[in-house]
Amino acid sequence: MKFIVGSDRNQALLFPLSLESVIDYDNEVRLIDLFVDSIDLLDYGFKTSFKENGRPAYHPSDLLKLYIYGYMNKTRSSRDLEKNCKRNIEVMWLLKELQPDHNTISNFRRDNSKAIRKVFKATVSIAKHFELIGGNLIAGDSTKLRAQNSKKNNYNQKKIDRHLDYIDKKLQQYENELDSNDEHSQQIKQEVEQQQQRKLQYKQIEKQLKDSGEPQISTSDPDSRHMITRNNITEIAYNIQTTVDDKHNMPIDFKVTNTNDGKAMGHMLERASKILDHTNFTALYDKGYHTGSEFGIADQLGIDVMVAIPNVPNQAPDPKYNVANFNYDPNNDTYICPQGETLTTTGKWHSAKTYKFKRYTTKKCKDCPVKTKCTKAKYGKAIQRSEYQHLIEENKQRIENNKELYRKRQQIVEHPYGTIKRQWGFSYISTKKYIYRASAEVGLIFTCYNLKRIFNIVDKNLLKSYFKSRIHHSSKIIDFTAFKRDFLRTLYFITKTNTFKYKSSLNQLILA
């Protein structure tokens, strides 16, 4: 039986292949190469000048290309990327056979968090250029990515107290055993010493917790927090806020946080309005963002929001007498109860933690025949109306009038999460310690997601022409900042030393 057989490994080639001939013309690695070459790394904040002493550094463009290729191909470990530099022919072509070690690769991601965010913004600019962003409907949501911190290494005061109480009981037990058992006293004393050391460690953690002013503390990754991920399942994680445009399900913004969603909507809307350069759009959010003060920010910005209405627990013994069934009269600033009585307010604003409210009561409650069905309060029903209640009611009306539009929220904003977490397997943060490092990783993830979308939607030849035109344009721009710095530095040394060496350097700068 015949089989397809390979060539002899020892056979010499008459015409050796070049790396250029091995990589297909339509290979996306060529687009990655052109994309990175088309952006101004110096302007983005990447370090491009280094001391002349010692071994030369790798150019940031090469390391950025390596990371983008890696993340687009489900590889983000610096050690795995190092291996790819030696065995992956596409990476060899992309880096021109450079082989940086894993420490150099890892440090690049660690040290360029802000610059990587600007690279993500560049992908959004490209998407806007090719009209891939509609700018009329956006959806916001968050997803939790596990941090490099186990639950065991996350503490709150309750957990610390539980450990200290257990240690105190064990110490008391050992003390009783020492009084009655001389035979194993040495072993018991060692156990006592170990427990005392543990107690000291927990006391130190308790001090850190109190000094931080936070309700919890993580010891492996200090910025990560214990959060509910889904269905009461908890993880030590970061919360990634995202804003996604509906036209091609492309993220236009992200922010790595360690807080919940309650206070996130307003800030994300402010950022979205700057990215889109207008506020004439509708934003869709789930019930986790239903906060009065956030509706206030949206109203100030002039943005229509549609936020799912959370389930309100029954407030009255009989649901028929819940506050939702009391009619508000805006002309008289009163409430009418189901029994037809009027609840009035003194007009005084009371302060809660994050908002102000007015109280509405009526003396008729005292003799009302259904008082026990309406309230358990001794003096009768009291309704609190928030300063943002009118905005909350307007949001409810928008959702009732646009149910089909609101149903699009999940399919818009969950699309990137499904690709990133399920297809690519990026359900956790691989970097260790601190939110800015996590932000660098998330920036690379969303950069690659957007590039994948752009590469799949826009014609590759058109993209190549666009990138090449940007490269050609940027090559004509003189870096006047660097020129001025070098000019003044040379002038200073001429004044200081009056040597021919620096005069010659000055002449070269002037001629340039």
Disulfide bonds with the S-S distance in Angstrom:
none
